Amino acid sequence: MGSAVVDWLWVAVLLGFLGMILGIRGIHRYQAPADGAPGRVGAWLVVLGAAVIVLLGLAFLVWEAVGGLPEAGPAVVDVAWMVGFAAFVLGVILFAIGIIKGKVLPAGSAVLMLVGLLAAIAIDMATGAFFEDEPTTTEWGFFLGVPLFALGLCWAGYAVWKGRASGRSPEAGVR
């Protein structure tokens, strides 16, 4: 089995995706219908992609715990991973566009989500870490992009919480 730090990091990532399944739906409900089709479709794709990633992640954690991962997994797992990842990325882009379009939540939160997501992918693609099964290079995109993305998502969630706690309606805006 891998190092305890790596295993717990991936458990934390899976918990983050699980939280997004619930959180994105709540953020969307708060700003709907102002976020329009991009927000609605984006929220649905983020939830779908995150659910696929969580299910695959749990399967891999169990698989590793009971006997180690095989050298080459079934092709359906690779396809499911790519579909989940693509749905998640496209969903985040559309969801962020919906936040900006809706003008209910701070646009800066959407910008941070987009910058974080694109930085995570672009930096790791440029360094080659994105394409490695066992990374030999540092995953700087992951280390820089994921916290930026999380900060943007937390900002949007905080704005929803703050708006609900003060009794303000989404129509009044949260800015």
DRENKEGU-255313 format. One record per residue: residue in one letter; x, z, y of N, C-alpha, C, O in turn. Coordinates in steps of 0.2 Angstrom, whole numbers, plus 5000, padded with zeros to 4 digits. Atoms other than C-alpha are relative to their C-alpha. Layout:
N
{aa:a npx:X npz:Z npy:Y capx:X capz:Z capy:Y cpx:X cpz:Z cpy:Y opx:X opz:Z opy:Y}
...
***
This chain:
175
{aa:m npx:5004 npz:5000 npy:4994 capx:5000 capz:5000 capy:5000 cpx:5004 cpz:5000 cpy:5006 opx:5010 opz:5002 opy:5006}
{aa:g npx:4996 npz:5000 npy:4994 capx:5006 capz:4997 capy:5018 cpx:5001 cpz:5007 cpy:5003 opx:4999 opz:5012 opy:5000}
{aa:s npx:4998 npz:4994 npy:4997 capx:5012 capz:5010 capy:5030 cpx:4993 cpz:5003 cpy:5003 opx:4988 opz:5000 opy:5004}
{aa:a npx:5006 npz:4997 npy:4998 capx:4999 capz:5023 capy:5035 cpx:4998 cpz:4998 cpy:5008 opx:4992 opz:4998 opy:5009}
{aa:v npx:5001 npz:5002 npy:4993 capx:5001 capz:5018 capy:5054 cpx:4996 cpz:4993 cpy:5000 opx:4991 opz:4993 opy:5003}
{aa:v npx:5003 npz:5006 npy:5000 capx:4996 capz:5000 capy:5050 cpx:4993 cpz:5000 cpy:4997 opx:4988 opz:4997 opy:5000}
{aa:d npx:5006 npz:4999 npy:5003 capx:4982 capz:5005 capy:5039 cpx:4995 cpz:5003 cpy:5005 opx:4989 opz:5001 opy:5005}
{aa:w npx:5005 npz:4996 npy:4995 capx:4974 capz:5017 capy:5052 cpx:4999 cpz:4995 cpy:5006 opx:4994 opz:4996 opy:5009}
{aa:l npx:5001 npz:5004 npy:4995 capx:4977 capz:5004 capy:5065 cpx:4994 cpz:4995 cpy:4999 opx:4990 opz:4993 opy:5003}
{aa:w npx:5005 npz:5005 npy:5002 capx:4966 capz:4991 capy:5055 cpx:4993 cpz:5004 cpy:5000 opx:4988 opz:5001 opy:5001}
{aa:v npx:5006 npz:4996 npy:5000 capx:4953 capz:5005 capy:5052 cpx:4997 cpz:5001 cpy:5007 opx:4991 opz:5000 opy:5008}
{aa:a npx:5003 npz:4999 npy:4993 capx:4952 capz:5008 capy:5071 cpx:4998 cpz:4993 cpy:5003 opx:4993 opz:4993 opy:5006}
{aa:v npx:5002 npz:5007 npy:4998 capx:4951 capz:4989 capy:5074 cpx:4993 cpz:4999 cpy:4997 opx:4988 opz:4996 opy:5000}
{aa:l npx:5007 npz:5001 npy:5004 capx:4936 capz:4988 capy:5061 cpx:4995 cpz:5004 cpy:5004 opx:4989 opz:5002 opy:5005}
{aa:l npx:5005 npz:4996 npy:4996 capx:4928 capz:5003 capy:5070 cpx:4998 cpz:4997 cpy:5007 opx:4992 opz:4998 opy:5009}
{aa:g npx:5001 npz:5003 npy:4994 capx:4930 capz:4994 capy:5086 cpx:4995 cpz:4994 cpy:5000 opx:4990 opz:4993 opy:5004}
{aa:f npx:5005 npz:5006 npy:5002 capx:4921 capz:4978 capy:5079 cpx:4993 cpz:5003 cpy:4999 opx:4988 opz:5000 opy:5001}
{aa:l npx:5006 npz:4997 npy:5002 capx:4908 capz:4989 capy:5072 cpx:4996 cpz:5003 cpy:5006 opx:4990 opz:5002 opy:5007}
{aa:g npx:5003 npz:4998 npy:4994 capx:4905 capz:4997 capy:5089 cpx:4997 cpz:4994 cpy:5004 opx:4992 opz:4995 opy:5008}
{aa:m npx:5003 npz:5006 npy:4996 capx:4903 capz:4980 capy:5097 cpx:4994 cpz:4997 cpy:4997 opx:4990 opz:4995 opy:5001}
{aa:i npx:5007 npz:5002 npy:5003 capx:4889 capz:4976 capy:5085 cpx:4995 cpz:5003 cpy:5003 opx:4989 opz:5000 opy:5005}
{aa:l npx:5005 npz:4996 npy:4996 capx:4879 capz:4989 capy:5093 cpx:5000 cpz:5000 cpy:5007 opx:4995 opz:4999 opy:5011}
{aa:g npx:5000 npz:5000 npy:4993 capx:4886 capz:4989 capy:5110 cpx:4999 cpz:4994 cpy:5004 opx:4995 opz:4994 opy:5009}
{aa:i npx:5001 npz:5006 npy:4997 capx:4885 capz:4971 capy:5114 cpx:4992 cpz:4999 cpy:5000 opx:4990 opz:4996 opy:5005}
{aa:r npx:5008 npz:5001 npy:5000 capx:4866 capz:4971 capy:5109 cpx:4997 cpz:5004 cpy:5006 opx:4993 opz:5002 opy:5009}
{aa:g npx:5003 npz:4995 npy:4995 capx:4863 capz:4986 capy:5121 cpx:5002 cpz:4997 cpy:5007 opx:4998 opz:4997 opy:5012}
{aa:i npx:4998 npz:5003 npy:4993 capx:4873 capz:4977 capy:5136 cpx:4995 cpz:4994 cpy:5001 opx:4993 opz:4993 opy:5006}
{aa:h npx:5004 npz:5006 npy:4999 capx:4863 capz:4961 capy:5133 cpx:4993 cpz:5002 cpy:5001 opx:4990 opz:4999 opy:5006}
{aa:r npx:5007 npz:4998 npy:4999 capx:4846 capz:4970 capy:5132 cpx:5000 cpz:5003 cpy:5007 opx:4995 opz:5002 opy:5011}
{aa:y npx:5000 npz:4997 npy:4993 capx:4851 capz:4979 capy:5149 cpx:4999 cpz:4994 cpy:5005 opx:4996 opz:4995 opy:5010}
{aa:q npx:5000 npz:5005 npy:4995 capx:4854 capz:4963 capy:5158 cpx:4996 cpz:4994 cpy:4999 opx:4995 opz:4989 opy:5003}
{aa:a npx:5004 npz:5005 npy:5002 capx:4842 capz:4951 capy:5149 cpx:4994 cpz:5000 cpy:5005 opx:4992 opz:5006 opy:5006}
{aa:p npx:4999 npz:5007 npy:5001 capx:4834 capz:4939 capy:5155 cpx:5005 cpz:4997 cpy:5005 opx:5006 opz:4991 opy:5005}
{aa:a npx:4996 npz:5002 npy:4994 capx:4846 capz:4938 capy:5170 cpx:5006 cpz:4996 cpy:4997 opx:5008 opz:4991 opy:5000}
{aa:d npx:4994 npz:5004 npy:5002 capx:4860 capz:4932 capy:5159 cpx:4999 cpz:4994 cpy:4996 opx:5004 opz:4990 opy:4995}
{aa:g npx:5002 npz:5007 npy:5003 capx:4851 capz:4917 capy:5152 cpx:5002 cpz:4999 cpy:4993 opx:5004 opz:5003 opy:4989}
{aa:a npx:4998 npz:5002 npy:5007 capx:4855 capz:4907 capy:5137 cpx:5007 cpz:5002 cpy:4998 opx:5008 opz:5004 opy:4993}
{aa:p npx:4993 npz:4998 npy:5002 capx:4874 capz:4910 capy:5138 cpx:5000 cpz:5007 cpy:4998 opx:5004 opz:5008 opy:4993}
{aa:g npx:5000 npz:4993 npy:5002 capx:4871 capz:4929 capy:5137 cpx:4997 cpz:5001 cpy:4994 opx:4999 opz:5005 opy:4989}
{aa:r npx:5004 npz:4999 npy:5007 capx:4858 capz:4928 capy:5123 cpx:5004 cpz:4997 cpy:4994 opx:5005 opz:5000 opy:4989}
{aa:v npx:4996 npz:5003 npy:5006 capx:4868 capz:4916 capy:5112 cpx:5006 cpz:5003 cpy:4999 opx:5008 opz:5004 opy:4994}
{aa:g npx:4994 npz:4997 npy:5001 capx:4884 capz:4924 capy:5116 cpx:5000 cpz:5007 cpy:4997 opx:5004 opz:5008 opy:4992}
{aa:a npx:5001 npz:4994 npy:5004 capx:4878 capz:4941 capy:5111 cpx:4998 cpz:4999 cpy:4993 opx:5001 opz:5003 opy:4989}
{aa:w npx:5001 npz:5001 npy:5007 capx:4871 capz:4934 capy:5095 cpx:5006 cpz:4998 cpy:4996 opx:5007 opz:5000 opy:4991}
{aa:l npx:4994 npz:5003 npy:5003 capx:4887 capz:4925 capy:5091 cpx:5005 cpz:5006 cpy:4999 opx:5009 opz:5006 opy:4994}
{aa:v npx:4995 npz:4994 npy:5000 capx:4898 capz:4941 capy:5095 cpx:4998 cpz:5004 cpy:4994 opx:5002 opz:5007 opy:4990}
{aa:v npx:5002 npz:4996 npy:5005 capx:4887 capz:4951 capy:5084 cpx:5001 cpz:4997 cpy:4993 opx:5003 opz:5001 opy:4988}
{aa:l npx:4998 npz:5004 npy:5006 capx:4888 capz:4938 capy:5070 cpx:5007 cpz:5000 cpy:4998 opx:5009 opz:5002 opy:4992}
{aa:g npx:4993 npz:5000 npy:5002 capx:4906 capz:4936 capy:5071 cpx:5003 cpz:5007 cpy:4999 opx:5007 opz:5008 opy:4994}
{aa:a npx:4997 npz:4993 npy:5001 capx:4910 capz:4955 capy:5072 cpx:4997 cpz:5002 cpy:4993 opx:5001 opz:5006 opy:4990}
{aa:a npx:5002 npz:4998 npy:5007 capx:4899 capz:4958 capy:5057 cpx:5004 cpz:4997 cpy:4994 opx:5005 opz:5000 opy:4989}
{aa:v npx:4996 npz:5003 npy:5005 capx:4908 capz:4945 capy:5047 cpx:5007 cpz:5003 cpy:4999 opx:5010 opz:5004 opy:4994}
{aa:i npx:4993 npz:4997 npy:5000 capx:4925 capz:4952 capy:5052 cpx:5000 cpz:5007 cpy:4997 opx:5004 opz:5009 opy:4993}
{aa:v npx:5001 npz:4993 npy:5003 capx:4919 capz:4970 capy:5048 cpx:4999 cpz:5000 cpy:4992 opx:5003 opz:5004 opy:4989}
{aa:l npx:5001 npz:5001 npy:5007 capx:4913 capz:4965 capy:5031 cpx:5006 cpz:4998 cpy:4996 opx:5008 opz:5001 opy:4991}
{aa:l npx:4993 npz:5002 npy:5003 capx:4929 capz:4956 capy:5027 cpx:5005 cpz:5005 cpy:5000 opx:5009 opz:5006 opy:4995}
{aa:g npx:4995 npz:4994 npy:5000 capx:4939 capz:4970 capy:5033 cpx:4999 cpz:5005 cpy:4995 opx:5004 opz:5008 opy:4992}
{aa:l npx:5002 npz:4994 npy:5005 capx:4930 capz:4983 capy:5023 cpx:5002 cpz:4997 cpy:4993 opx:5004 opz:5001 opy:4989}
{aa:a npx:4998 npz:5003 npy:5006 capx:4932 capz:4971 capy:5008 cpx:5007 cpz:5000 cpy:4998 opx:5009 opz:5002 opy:4993}
{aa:f npx:4993 npz:5000 npy:5001 capx:4950 capz:4970 capy:5010 cpx:5003 cpz:5007 cpy:5000 opx:5008 opz:5008 opy:4996}
{aa:l npx:4998 npz:4993 npy:5001 capx:4953 capz:4988 capy:5013 cpx:4998 cpz:5003 cpy:4993 opx:5003 opz:5006 opy:4990}
{aa:v npx:5001 npz:4997 npy:5006 capx:4944 capz:4992 capy:4997 cpx:5004 cpz:4996 cpy:4995 opx:5007 opz:4999 opy:4990}
{aa:w npx:4996 npz:5005 npy:5005 capx:4953 capz:4977 capy:4988 cpx:5007 cpz:5003 cpy:5000 opx:5010 opz:5004 opy:4994}
{aa:e npx:4993 npz:4997 npy:4999 capx:4970 capz:4985 capy:4994 cpx:5000 cpz:5006 cpy:4996 opx:5005 opz:5008 opy:4993}
{aa:a npx:5000 npz:4994 npy:5003 capx:4965 capz:5002 capy:4988 cpx:4999 cpz:5000 cpy:4993 opx:5002 opz:5005 opy:4989}
{aa:v npx:5001 npz:5000 npy:5007 capx:4960 capz:4997 capy:4971 cpx:5005 cpz:4996 cpy:4996 opx:5005 opz:4996 opy:4990}
{aa:g npx:4995 npz:5004 npy:5004 capx:4975 capz:4986 capy:4966 cpx:5004 cpz:4995 cpy:5004 opx:5007 opz:4991 opy:5001}
{aa:g npx:4996 npz:5005 npy:4996 capx:4982 capz:4976 capy:4980 cpx:4997 cpz:4993 cpy:5001 opx:4993 opz:4991 opy:4996}
{aa:l npx:5003 npz:5006 npy:4999 capx:4978 capz:4960 capy:4987 cpx:5004 cpz:4994 cpy:4996 opx:5010 opz:4995 opy:4995}
{aa:p npx:4996 npz:5005 npy:5004 capx:4982 capz:4944 capy:4977 cpx:5004 cpz:4995 cpy:5005 opx:5002 opz:4996 opy:5011}
{aa:e npx:4996 npz:5005 npy:4995 capx:4994 capz:4931 capy:4984 cpx:4996 cpz:4995 cpy:5003 opx:4997 opz:4994 opy:5009}
{aa:a npx:5004 npz:5004 npy:4997 capx:4981 capz:4919 capy:4987 cpx:4993 cpz:5002 cpy:4999 opx:4991 opz:5002 opy:4993}
{aa:g npx:5007 npz:4998 npy:5001 capx:4963 capz:4924 capy:4990 cpx:4995 cpz:4994 cpy:4999 opx:4998 opz:4988 opy:5000}
{aa:p npx:5005 npz:5006 npy:5001 capx:4947 capz:4913 capy:4987 cpx:5000 cpz:4997 cpy:5006 opx:5000 opz:5000 opy:5012}
{aa:a npx:5000 npz:5004 npy:4994 capx:4945 capz:4899 capy:4999 cpx:4994 cpz:5002 cpy:5004 opx:4994 opz:5001 opy:5010}
{aa:v npx:5006 npz:4998 npy:4997 capx:4928 capz:4906 capy:5003 cpx:5001 cpz:5006 cpy:5005 opx:4998 opz:5006 opy:5011}
{aa:v npx:4998 npz:4995 npy:4996 capx:4936 capz:4921 capy:5011 cpx:5003 cpz:4997 cpy:5006 opx:5002 opz:4999 opy:5012}
{aa:d npx:4997 npz:5003 npy:4994 capx:4947 capz:4910 capy:5022 cpx:4995 cpz:4997 cpy:5005 opx:4995 opz:4997 opy:5011}
{aa:v npx:5005 npz:5003 npy:4996 capx:4932 capz:4900 capy:5028 cpx:4995 cpz:5005 cpy:5003 opx:4994 opz:5004 opy:5009}
{aa:a npx:5003 npz:4995 npy:4997 capx:4922 capz:4916 capy:5031 cpx:5003 cpz:5003 cpy:5006 opx:5000 opz:5004 opy:5011}
{aa:w npx:4996 npz:4997 npy:4995 capx:4936 capz:4923 capy:5041 cpx:5000 cpz:4995 cpy:5006 opx:4999 opz:4997 opy:5012}
{aa:m npx:5000 npz:5005 npy:4994 capx:4937 capz:4907 capy:5052 cpx:4993 cpz:4999 cpy:5003 opx:4993 opz:4999 opy:5009}
{aa:v npx:5007 npz:5000 npy:4997 capx:4918 capz:4906 capy:5054 cpx:4999 cpz:5006 cpy:5005 opx:4997 opz:5006 opy:5010}
{aa:g npx:5001 npz:4994 npy:4996 capx:4918 capz:4924 capy:5060 cpx:5004 cpz:5001 cpy:5006 opx:5001 opz:5003 opy:5011}
{aa:f npx:4995 npz:5000 npy:4994 capx:4933 capz:4923 capy:5071 cpx:4997 cpz:4995 cpy:5005 opx:4997 opz:4996 opy:5011}
{aa:a npx:5003 npz:5005 npy:4995 capx:4926 capz:4907 capy:5079 cpx:4994 cpz:5002 cpy:5004 opx:4993 opz:5001 opy:5010}
{aa:a npx:5006 npz:4998 npy:4997 capx:4909 capz:4914 capy:5082 cpx:5001 cpz:5006 cpy:5005 opx:4998 opz:5006 opy:5010}
{aa:f npx:4999 npz:4994 npy:4996 capx:4916 capz:4930 capy:5089 cpx:5003 cpz:4997 cpy:5007 opx:5001 opz:4999 opy:5012}
{aa:v npx:4996 npz:5002 npy:4994 capx:4928 capz:4920 capy:5101 cpx:4995 cpz:4996 cpy:5005 opx:4994 opz:4997 opy:5011}
{aa:l npx:5005 npz:5003 npy:4996 capx:4914 capz:4908 capy:5107 cpx:4995 cpz:5004 cpy:5003 opx:4993 opz:5003 opy:5008}
{aa:g npx:5005 npz:4995 npy:4998 capx:4902 capz:4922 capy:5108 cpx:5002 cpz:5004 cpy:5006 opx:4998 opz:5005 opy:5011}
{aa:v npx:4997 npz:4996 npy:4994 capx:4913 capz:4932 capy:5120 cpx:5000 cpz:4996 cpy:5006 opx:4999 opz:4998 opy:5011}
{aa:i npx:4999 npz:5005 npy:4994 capx:4916 capz:4917 capy:5131 cpx:4993 cpz:4999 cpy:5003 opx:4992 opz:5000 opy:5009}
{aa:l npx:5007 npz:5001 npy:4998 capx:4897 capz:4914 capy:5132 cpx:4997 cpz:5006 cpy:5003 opx:4994 opz:5006 opy:5008}
{aa:f npx:5002 npz:4994 npy:4998 capx:4893 capz:4932 capy:5134 cpx:5003 cpz:5002 cpy:5007 opx:4999 opz:5004 opy:5011}
{aa:a npx:4997 npz:4999 npy:4994 capx:4905 capz:4934 capy:5148 cpx:4997 cpz:4995 cpy:5006 opx:4996 opz:4998 opy:5011}
{aa:i npx:5003 npz:5004 npy:4995 capx:4898 capz:4919 capy:5157 cpx:4993 cpz:5002 cpy:5001 opx:4991 opz:5002 opy:5007}
{aa:g npx:5006 npz:4997 npy:4998 capx:4881 capz:4927 capy:5155 cpx:5000 cpz:5006 cpy:5004 opx:4996 opz:5007 opy:5009}
{aa:i npx:4999 npz:4994 npy:4996 capx:4887 capz:4943 capy:5163 cpx:5001 cpz:4997 cpy:5007 opx:4998 opz:5000 opy:5012}
{aa:i npx:4999 npz:5002 npy:4993 capx:4894 capz:4933 capy:5178 cpx:4994 cpz:4997 cpy:5003 opx:4992 opz:4998 opy:5009}
{aa:k npx:5006 npz:5004 npy:4998 capx:4878 capz:4922 capy:5179 cpx:4995 cpz:5005 cpy:5002 opx:4991 opz:5004 opy:5007}
{aa:g npx:5006 npz:4995 npy:4999 capx:4866 capz:4937 capy:5178 cpx:5001 cpz:5004 cpy:5006 opx:4996 opz:5006 opy:5009}
{aa:k npx:4999 npz:4996 npy:4994 capx:4874 capz:4947 capy:5192 cpx:4997 cpz:5007 cpy:5000 opx:4995 opz:5010 opy:5005}
{aa:v npx:5003 npz:4993 npy:5001 capx:4867 capz:4963 capy:5185 cpx:5006 cpz:5005 cpy:4999 opx:5006 opz:5010 opy:5001}
{aa:l npx:4994 npz:4996 npy:5002 capx:4884 capz:4970 capy:5178 cpx:5006 cpz:4997 cpy:5004 opx:5006 opz:4991 opy:5007}
{aa:p npx:4994 npz:5002 npy:4996 capx:4901 capz:4969 capy:5187 cpx:5003 cpz:4994 cpy:4997 opx:5005 opz:4994 opy:4991}
{aa:a npx:4997 npz:5007 npy:5002 capx:4908 capz:4951 capy:5186 cpx:5008 cpz:5002 cpy:4997 opx:5010 opz:4998 opy:4993}
{aa:g npx:4993 npz:4998 npy:5002 capx:4926 capz:4960 capy:5184 cpx:5000 cpz:5002 cpy:4993 opx:5005 opz:5000 opy:4990}
{aa:s npx:5000 npz:4999 npy:5007 capx:4921 capz:4966 capy:5167 cpx:5000 cpz:4994 cpy:4996 opx:5004 opz:4994 opy:4991}
{aa:a npx:4999 npz:5006 npy:5004 capx:4918 capz:4949 capy:5161 cpx:5006 cpz:4996 cpy:5001 opx:5009 opz:4994 opy:4996}
{aa:v npx:4993 npz:5003 npy:4999 capx:4934 capz:4943 capy:5168 cpx:5005 cpz:5003 cpy:4996 opx:5009 opz:5000 opy:4993}
{aa:l npx:4995 npz:4997 npy:5004 capx:4944 capz:4956 capy:5160 cpx:4999 cpz:4999 cpy:4992 opx:5004 opz:4998 opy:4989}
{aa:m npx:5001 npz:5002 npy:5007 capx:4935 capz:4952 capy:5143 cpx:5003 cpz:4993 cpy:4999 opx:5006 opz:4992 opy:4994}
{aa:l npx:4997 npz:5006 npy:5001 capx:4940 capz:4934 capy:5145 cpx:5007 cpz:4999 cpy:5000 opx:5010 opz:4996 opy:4996}
{aa:v npx:4993 npz:5000 npy:4999 capx:4957 capz:4937 capy:5151 cpx:5003 cpz:5003 cpy:4994 opx:5008 opz:5001 opy:4991}
{aa:g npx:4998 npz:4997 npy:5006 capx:4960 capz:4949 capy:5137 cpx:5000 cpz:4996 cpy:4993 opx:5004 opz:4996 opy:4989}
{aa:l npx:5001 npz:5004 npy:5006 capx:4953 capz:4938 capy:5123 cpx:5005 cpz:4994 cpy:5000 opx:5008 opz:4992 opy:4995}
{aa:l npx:4996 npz:5006 npy:5000 capx:4962 capz:4922 capy:5129 cpx:5008 cpz:5002 cpy:5000 opx:5012 opz:4999 opy:4997}
{aa:a npx:4993 npz:4998 npy:5001 capx:4979 capz:4932 capy:5131 cpx:5001 cpz:5002 cpy:4993 opx:5007 opz:5000 opy:4991}
{aa:a npx:4999 npz:4998 npy:5007 capx:4977 capz:4939 capy:5114 cpx:5001 cpz:4994 cpy:4996 opx:5006 opz:4994 opy:4992}
{aa:i npx:4999 npz:5006 npy:5004 capx:4975 capz:4922 capy:5106 cpx:5006 cpz:4996 cpy:5003 opx:5010 opz:4994 opy:4999}
{aa:a npx:4995 npz:5004 npy:4997 capx:4986 capz:4912 capy:5118 cpx:5008 cpz:5003 cpy:4999 opx:5012 opz:4999 opy:4997}
{aa:i npx:4994 npz:4997 npy:5000 capx:5001 capz:4924 capy:5118 cpx:5003 cpz:5000 cpy:4992 opx:5008 opz:4998 opy:4991}
{aa:d npx:4998 npz:5000 npy:5007 capx:5001 capz:4926 capy:5099 cpx:5001 cpz:4993 cpy:4997 opx:5004 opz:4992 opy:4992}
{aa:m npx:4999 npz:5007 npy:5002 capx:4999 capz:4907 capy:5096 cpx:5007 cpz:4998 cpy:5003 opx:5010 opz:4994 opy:4999}
{aa:a npx:4993 npz:5002 npy:4997 capx:5014 capz:4904 capy:5108 cpx:5006 cpz:5003 cpy:4996 opx:5011 opz:5000 opy:4995}
{aa:t npx:4994 npz:4996 npy:5003 capx:5025 capz:4917 capy:5099 cpx:5000 cpz:4998 cpy:4992 opx:5005 opz:5000 opy:4989}
{aa:g npx:5001 npz:5001 npy:5007 capx:5019 capz:4911 capy:5082 cpx:4997 cpz:5006 cpy:4995 opx:4996 opz:5005 opy:4989}
{aa:a npx:5003 npz:4994 npy:5004 capx:5012 capz:4928 capy:5077 cpx:4993 cpz:4999 cpy:4997 opx:4991 opz:5002 opy:4992}
{aa:f npx:5006 npz:5001 npy:5002 capx:4995 capz:4921 capy:5076 cpx:4999 cpz:4996 cpy:4993 opx:4994 opz:4997 opy:4989}
{aa:f npx:5000 npz:5004 npy:5006 capx:4999 capz:4910 capy:5061 cpx:5004 cpz:5003 cpy:4994 opx:5004 opz:5000 opy:4989}
{aa:e npx:4996 npz:4997 npy:5005 capx:5009 capz:4922 capy:5051 cpx:4996 cpz:5005 cpy:4996 opx:4992 opz:5008 opy:4999}
{aa:d npx:5004 npz:4995 npy:5004 capx:5001 capz:4931 capy:5036 cpx:5004 cpz:5007 cpy:5001 opx:5000 opz:5012 opy:5001}
{aa:e npx:4996 npz:4993 npy:4999 capx:5015 capz:4945 capy:5037 cpx:5004 cpz:4999 cpy:5006 opx:5010 opz:4996 opy:5006}
{aa:p npx:4997 npz:5002 npy:4994 capx:5020 capz:4944 capy:5055 cpx:5008 cpz:5003 cpy:5000 opx:5009 opz:5009 opy:4999}
{aa:t npx:4993 npz:4998 npy:4999 capx:5039 capz:4944 capy:5058 cpx:5002 cpz:5001 cpy:5008 opx:5007 opz:5003 opy:5010}
{aa:t npx:4999 npz:4999 npy:4993 capx:5037 capz:4943 capy:5077 cpx:4995 cpz:5005 cpy:5003 opx:4990 opz:5006 opy:4999}
{aa:t npx:5004 npz:4995 npy:4997 capx:5029 capz:4956 capy:5088 cpx:4993 cpz:4997 cpy:5003 opx:4994 opz:4991 opy:5006}
{aa:e npx:5007 npz:5003 npy:4998 capx:5010 capz:4953 capy:5091 cpx:4999 cpz:5002 cpy:5007 opx:4994 opz:5006 opy:5008}
{aa:w npx:5001 npz:4998 npy:4993 capx:5011 capz:4954 capy:5110 cpx:4993 cpz:4999 cpy:5003 opx:4991 opz:5002 opy:5007}
{aa:g npx:5007 npz:5002 npy:4998 capx:4995 capz:4945 capy:5112 cpx:4995 cpz:5006 cpy:4998 opx:4991 opz:5007 opy:5002}
{aa:f npx:5005 npz:4995 npy:5002 capx:4986 capz:4958 capy:5102 cpx:5001 cpz:5007 cpy:5004 opx:4996 opz:5010 opy:5006}
{aa:f npx:4999 npz:4994 npy:4996 capx:4995 capz:4973 capy:5111 cpx:4998 cpz:5000 cpy:5007 opx:4996 opz:5005 opy:5010}
{aa:l npx:5002 npz:5001 npy:4993 capx:4991 capz:4966 capy:5128 cpx:4993 cpz:4998 cpy:5001 opx:4989 opz:5001 opy:5005}
{aa:g npx:5007 npz:5003 npy:4999 capx:4975 capz:4956 capy:5126 cpx:4994 cpz:5005 cpy:4998 opx:4989 opz:5006 opy:5001}
{aa:v npx:5005 npz:4996 npy:5003 capx:4965 capz:4968 capy:5115 cpx:4998 cpz:5006 cpy:5005 opx:4992 opz:5008 opy:5006}
{aa:p npx:5002 npz:4995 npy:4995 capx:4966 capz:4983 capy:5128 cpx:4997 cpz:4997 cpy:5006 opx:4992 opz:5001 opy:5009}
{aa:l npx:5004 npz:5002 npy:4994 capx:4961 capz:4972 capy:5142 cpx:4993 cpz:4998 cpy:4998 opx:4989 opz:4999 opy:5002}
{aa:f npx:5006 npz:5002 npy:5003 capx:4947 capz:4965 capy:5132 cpx:4995 cpz:5007 cpy:5000 opx:4990 opz:5007 opy:5002}
{aa:a npx:5003 npz:4994 npy:5001 capx:4942 capz:4983 capy:5128 cpx:4998 cpz:5003 cpy:5006 opx:4993 opz:5006 opy:5007}
{aa:l npx:5002 npz:4997 npy:4993 capx:4943 capz:4989 capy:5146 cpx:4994 cpz:4996 cpy:5003 opx:4990 opz:4999 opy:5006}
{aa:g npx:5006 npz:5003 npy:4998 capx:4931 capz:4975 capy:5151 cpx:4994 cpz:5002 cpy:4997 opx:4989 opz:5002 opy:5000}
{aa:l npx:5006 npz:4998 npy:5003 capx:4919 capz:4979 capy:5138 cpx:4998 cpz:5007 cpy:5002 opx:4992 opz:5008 opy:5002}
{aa:c npx:5002 npz:4993 npy:4998 capx:4920 capz:4998 capy:5142 cpx:4997 cpz:5000 cpy:5007 opx:4993 opz:5004 opy:5008}
{aa:w npx:5003 npz:5000 npy:4994 capx:4917 capz:4994 capy:5160 cpx:4993 cpz:4997 cpy:5001 opx:4989 opz:5000 opy:5004}
{aa:a npx:5007 npz:5002 npy:5001 capx:4901 capz:4984 capy:5156 cpx:4996 cpz:5005 cpy:4997 opx:4991 opz:5007 opy:5000}
{aa:g npx:5003 npz:4994 npy:5003 capx:4896 capz:4998 capy:5145 cpx:4999 cpz:5006 cpy:5005 opx:4993 opz:5009 opy:5005}
{aa:y npx:5001 npz:4994 npy:4995 capx:4899 capz:5011 capy:5158 cpx:4995 cpz:4998 cpy:5006 opx:4991 opz:5002 opy:5008}
{aa:a npx:5005 npz:5002 npy:4995 capx:4889 capz:5001 capy:5171 cpx:4993 cpz:5000 cpy:4997 opx:4989 opz:5002 opy:5001}
{aa:v npx:5007 npz:5000 npy:5003 capx:4874 capz:5000 capy:5159 cpx:4999 cpz:5008 cpy:5000 opx:4993 opz:5010 opy:5002}
{aa:w npx:5001 npz:4993 npy:5000 capx:4876 capz:5019 capy:5156 cpx:4999 cpz:5003 cpy:5006 opx:4994 opz:5007 opy:5007}
{aa:k npx:5001 npz:4997 npy:4993 capx:4878 capz:5023 capy:5174 cpx:4993 cpz:4998 cpy:5003 opx:4990 opz:5002 opy:5006}
{aa:g npx:5006 npz:5003 npy:4998 capx:4863 capz:5012 capy:5178 cpx:4994 cpz:5004 cpy:4997 opx:4989 opz:5005 opy:5000}
{aa:r npx:5005 npz:4997 npy:5004 capx:4852 capz:5020 capy:5165 cpx:5000 cpz:5008 cpy:5002 opx:4994 opz:5010 opy:5002}
{aa:a npx:4999 npz:4993 npy:4999 capx:4858 capz:5038 capy:5169 cpx:4997 cpz:5001 cpy:5007 opx:4994 opz:5006 opy:5008}
{aa:s npx:5003 npz:4999 npy:4993 capx:4853 capz:5035 capy:5188 cpx:4993 cpz:4998 cpy:5000 opx:4990 opz:4999 opy:5006}
{aa:g npx:5007 npz:5002 npy:5000 capx:4836 capz:5028 capy:5183 cpx:4999 cpz:4993 cpy:5003 opx:4994 opz:4991 opy:5005}
{aa:r npx:5001 npz:5007 npy:4997 capx:4840 capz:5011 capy:5191 cpx:4999 cpz:4995 cpy:4995 opx:5001 opz:4995 opy:4989}
{aa:s npx:5002 npz:5005 npy:5004 capx:4833 capz:4996 capy:5184 cpx:5005 cpz:4994 cpy:5000 opx:5008 opz:4994 opy:5005}
{aa:p npx:4995 npz:5005 npy:5000 capx:4843 capz:4981 capy:5179 cpx:4999 cpz:4995 cpy:5006 opx:5004 opz:4992 opy:5008}
{aa:e npx:5002 npz:5005 npy:4995 capx:4834 capz:4970 capy:5192 cpx:5003 cpz:5003 cpy:5007 opx:5005 opz:4998 opy:5011}
{aa:a npx:4997 npz:4997 npy:4994 capx:4841 capz:4982 capy:5206 cpx:5008 cpz:4998 cpy:5000 opx:5011 opz:4999 opy:5005}
{aa:g npx:4993 npz:5001 npy:5000 capx:4859 capz:4978 capy:5200 cpx:5004 cpz:5006 cpy:4999 opx:5001 opz:5012 opy:5000}
{aa:v npx:4996 npz:4994 npy:5001 capx:4873 capz:4990 capy:5195 cpx:5006 cpz:5000 cpy:5004 opx:5009 opz:5005 opy:5005}
{aa:r npx:4994 npz:5000 npy:4996 capx:4886 capz:4985 capy:5207 cpx:5000 cpz:5005 cpy:5004 opx:5005 opz:5006 opy:5008}
***
